[in-house]
């Protein structure tokens, strides 16, 4: 018999409680995987609400926003990219889990038991701790996870800066649960564990008293995102900080935290944000002599080198001075406004694509995804002021018109379709002229 709760929409109250992992077992226990709501998808308005609240609180307390616009756009871009594979196939984390459950499970715990619910909560959080730790300690896994750490700001938009790659290794650490916990229960907690970690990416919450002893909090997670030497490889927790306390990876926040990678990549281009460390591993692999050393490049820590400990030497990590200035886009304010408008249009098409995915043809779906990726890349090029930016933006605007003309994209307001065509035609003309000037007189600036 299907749980009647599964058929209901996630209410506003439930939506906020989902973000803080305060839903009750009776509200979130489902017999089949098909009944489990897509809590992450339904959380979009709550992400926006909390980011706006953070903006207001930060402005009141500090007189400035909690981060930079260019960095926030890059973070949300990474979040968009990380979700695009879900349009074509089910998550590797769920697919692998279902396979193990159907073929190798030892016994079935009852799906509707509160004990199963709480055991799964602990199991998923424990699995996340070890996945997260290995994602910092194994170089090939760090190649995926580093995207999340590449922001030099720390705010709620940083939480959305997710990796395209890390789900291809994270499933390993949850697999033992499939021997006895039903997939429907696992799917709920996999989402809750992720959503809980959204609100801890903020500087507007300082100290939470006794909760700091048990839960992962903004203070603990700020340390995790720091590039100060005392912050490196600390506080891997998802929800419960007790795992770090048990396994010796806990560090309390003390001196001012400077955020980002130890060697900043200084770009807002989303493809580079996602994959630059893979290219680094590739070049280091071939440059390192000896078979076992090459093997170590892949499976030891990101700081490892021949003759060094597995995780590298802490003294080789650049010291922070507190005077670090985060990389900012050299683009003009007018160009930044243009990128925000184009980004907002893309987000609207992105949301519409996910809402209508089942009804879209494979060709339309593929073309829309390509347009989204091209838009994000072009925005990154514009913010970085890359030489190819004008050419790429010309092609992107041209692609938009072609997709609209052939019915693969539809203006959000049908009555404004002619206006959209006029505006994008003007954009094509503008960027086309810039492209010609660039080709004839050197790099565009």
N, C-alpha and C positions, 0 to 999 in steps of 0.2 A: 504494500500500500504506500502510495506517495505521501510524503510529508506535506500538509497543506501550506506550511510556512514558505515552502519553496516557490509557490506560485505567486507570491506577493512581490510587489516592487519594494526596493530598499527605500524606506522612509528617510526623511531628513534626520530624525533622531538616530535611526540606525546607522545612517551614513557617517555621522560624526563619531558614533561609538565604535564603528568598524575601524576608524583611523587610530583609535586609542586601545584597540583590542579589548573592549569592554562588552562585547556581545555575549549573550548567555548560550550555553549548549542547546537549550530547547529551541532557540531562534535559528541556529545555524547547523543543525544536524539533518542530513539528507540521505535518503536510501540509495540513490543513484547519482552518478557523476553528472548526468544531464540536468538534474534538478538544481545543481549548485549555481548560484548567481555569479555573474562576472563582476565581482565586487570592485576590481581594479578599474574596469571600464566605467562603472557607475560612480566611481569616486571623483571623476573629473571636476564636477562643480564644487566639491569639497576642497580639492587642491586649490582651485581658484579663490574660493572664499578665504581659506587660511593664508594664502599668499597676500591677498588684499589686506587682511587683518594684520599680518606681519609688517606690511608696508606702512600702515597707519601708525602702529605702535612704534616702529623704528623712527618714523618722522617726528612723532611727539617726543620721544625720549632723546633722540640724537640729532634731530633737525635735518636728517638726510635719509634717503632710501637705503634698504639693507644690502644693496649690491649695485652692480652696473648693468645697464640695459644690454650691452653686447654680450656679456657673460651669461645673463639670464636667457637670451635667445639661443645661445649655444647649448645651454643645459636642456632646455625644452626640446631643441632639435635632436639631441641625443636620445631623449625619451621617446620621441616620435620614431626615430630609426629603430630603436630596440623593439618596438611593437609591430613594425611592418611585417616581419615573418609570420606573425599570427594570422595574417589575412590568407595565408596559403596552406598552413598546416598547424596541427595542434602542437603545443609546447613540448619540447624534448623531455622536460621534467615530468610531465603527465604521461606521455607516450611510453617512456621507459618504465615508469612506475606501474602502469596498467599491465605491461607485458610481464613484469616480475610477479605481480599479484595474480594474474591469470594462470601462470605456469609454475610458479615456485613457492607460493605462500604455504606457510606451515599450519596456520589456523586462522579463523576469522573472529576478530573482536566485533561485538555488536555495534552497528553504526549509530544507534540511537542511545547509547549509554554515555552519561556524563563522564564516567571514568575513561572511556575511549577518547572522548573529546580532550580531556586534560592531559592524558598521556601523549596524544598527538601534538598538543601544544608544546610539551617539553621536548618531544622527539624532533619536531621540525626545528625548534630553536637550537637544540644541541647540534643537529646536522648543519644548520646555517653557521654556527660558530666555527665548525671545523672546515666547512667550505670557504668561509671568509678568511680564515687564517691561512689556509693553503693558497688562496688567491693572492696573498701577499708574499708567501714563502716559496712558491713555485713559479718560475719565470714565465712559462707558457700560459699559466693561468692569470698571472699578473697582466699579460698582454691584453686580456679582456677587461679585467677589473679596473685597470689604471684610468680608463675613461671617466669613471665616477670620481676619481680624485684629481682630475685635471683642472677643476675650477679653482681659481684663486680667491673666490668669494665663498662665503658660507651662509646660505639662506635657503628657504624652502624650495627655490627653483633648483638648487644644487641637488636635491633629492631626486629630481627627475632626470638627472644626467646619468642615464643607465647605459650599460654595455650591450652591444649586439651579440657579443661572443660568449659571455660567461654562462649562459644557460646550457651550453654544450659540455660543461664540466660540473656544474652545480648538482645535476641530477644524481651523480655518483654518491653523494653524501646523504641523500634522502632514501636511497634504494633499500637499505635494511628495513625501513618502516613498512615496505610493501610486503614483507613476509607475514604480516599479521594485521595491519591497519587498512581498512577499506579505502579505495581511491577517493570516494566522495568526502570522507573526513579529512584526508590529506589535502585535497584541493582547497578546502576552506582555509586551513591553517597556513598553507603556502601563500595564499593571498593576504591573510591577516598579518603574517610576519613581515611581508613586504610593506604593507600599508602603514603599519606601526612606525616603521623607520622614516616615514615622510616628515612627521612633525618634529623629530629630534634634530633636523638640519636647520637650526636657527640660533641666532645670537641674542634674541630678545627675551629668552628664558634663561635665567642665571642658575639658581640652585634650588633643588626640590626637596631638601631636607632628608628625612629617613628613606625616601624612595630611591635616593642615590645609592643606597646599599644593595638594592635588589634589582632595580630596573636600569636599562640603558636609557640615559637621559641626554638632553642637548649638551650638557657639560662634558659627559663622558665621550660623546661622539665628536665634539669639537677636537678633543685630543686625537682621536683616530684620524681626522682629516688634516692634522697639522704636519708641517714639514720640519718643525723643530726636532732636534735630535731626541729629546725625551719623549716625543710623540710617536716615533717610528715603530711600527709593528705592535701597537697597543690597542686595546679596547675593541675587539672583534665582534662583540655581542650584537645580536639582533634585537631581542626584547629583554632578556635577563642578563644583567652584568655579572651574575654569579659565576658564569662559565669562565670569564676572564680572571675572576678572583681565585677560582679553583685551579686553573691551569697556568697561573703566573704571568698573564699578559695584561693585567690591569695597571692603569696609570691615572692618577687624579690630575685634574686641570690645575696648573699653578701659574707659570709665566704666560704672557700673552702668546696666543697661538697664531702662527702664520700659516696660511692654508695653501694647498696645491701640491704638485709634484716637486720632488727635491730638485729636479732639473726642469723648470717650466718649459712648455712647448711653444708658447707665445703665438697662438693661432686661434681663430674662431671658426675654422673650416671643419665641419663635422666629420668628414671622412678621415681626415688626419687625426682628429681627436680620438676616433675609434680605433684606428689601425696603425698608428705610427710606431708603437712598441713592437708590433709584429715585424715590421721592416727592420727595426733595430736588432731584434733577435736573429733575423735572417743574415744580416751583414756580420754580426758578431760571431755567429755560428761558423761561417766560412773563414773568418779572420783568425779564429782561435785554433792553434795547432793541437793535434792529438785527438783520437776518437773519444776517449773518456772525457776529455775537456769539452768537446763539442756536445756530448751528452749532458754534461753539467750545465752548459749554457741554457739548455732547455728546461732542465728539471731542478736546478738549484735556484737560489734566490736571485732577484733582480740585481743585487749588488755584488754577486759572486764574480770572481775572476781567478785564474790559476794561482794557486798558493794562498788563497784566502779561505776563511771559514765559509760554511754553506750559505749563510745569509749576508756575507760581506762584512766589511769593517765599518763600525759606527762612526769612527773618526773621519772616514772619507765622505760622509754626508755633509754637504755645505752647511755651515753654521748660519743661522738667521741673525740679523742685526736689529730687527724691528723697524728698519727703515725701507724695507722692500716695497716697491711700487708695483701693483698688479699690472699686467699687460692690458692696454686699452686700445680700442680701435682708433686708427688715425682718420677715420672717415668723418666728414662734416656732419653737423646736426641734421641738416636737410636730408642727407643720404641715409642717416640712421632712421629718420622718420619714414622714409621710403621703404626701408627693409622691414620695419615693424608692420606697415600696412600690408606688404606682400606676405609677410609671415602670418598675419592674422587671416588673410584670405586662404592661405595654404591650410591653416589649422581647421578652418571651416570645411574645406573639401576633405581633409583627413577624417574629421568626425563623421561626415556624411558617408564616406567610403566604408568606414567600419560599420555604420548603421545599416547600409544597404549591401554589404559584401555578398550575402547569400543570393541576392537577385542580380548581381552584376555578372556579365560574361567574363571568362578568363582573360580575354584580350583587353577589355575595359579596365579590369582590375590591375593588370600588369602595367598598362599605360598610366593609370592614375598613380601607382606606386612609383613609376619612373619619374613622373612629374613632381611628386613630393620630394624624392631624393634630389632631383635637379634643382628644385627651389631651395632646399636647405643648403646645398653645395654652393649655389650662386650667391645666396645671402652671406655665407661664410667668406666667399671670395671678395664680395663688396666690402664687408667689414675689415678684412685684411688688406684691402686695396691691392689685390693680386693683379698682375698685368693682364691676365685672361678674363678678368671680371666682366668687362663690357661685352665681350664676345659671348660669354656664357649667358649673361642676362638677356641679350638679344635673342639667342636661341630659345631660352626659357619662355620668354613672352610670346615668341612665334609658336612654340609648342602649345601654349595655353590656348591661343586662337584656333589652332588646328584641332585640338581635342574638343573644344566647344563646337566648332563647325561640323565635326563628324559625330557629335552626340556622346562622346566619352566623358565629357564634363558638362555640367549644366550650371549656369549662374544661380546663385542662392536665391535671388529674386528674379524670376523669369521676365518680368516686365522691364528689367534693367539690362537685358542681354545686349541690346544695341549700345548702351552706354559702356558696358564692359568691353565690347569690341573696339569702340572709339578710344577708350583709355589705353588699352593694351597696344593698339596700333600706334598711338603717340609714343608709348614706351619703346616699341620696336624702332621707331624712327630716331628717338633720342639716343638709345644705346647703340643703334646701328651707326650713327654718325660718330659716336665716341670710339666705336670699334675701328672705323676707317681711319680716324685720326691716329689711333694707337698703332695701327699697322703701318701707317706712313711716316709717323714721327717718333716712334719709340713707345716705352711703357706708359700705360694710362695712369694718371694720377688725379 
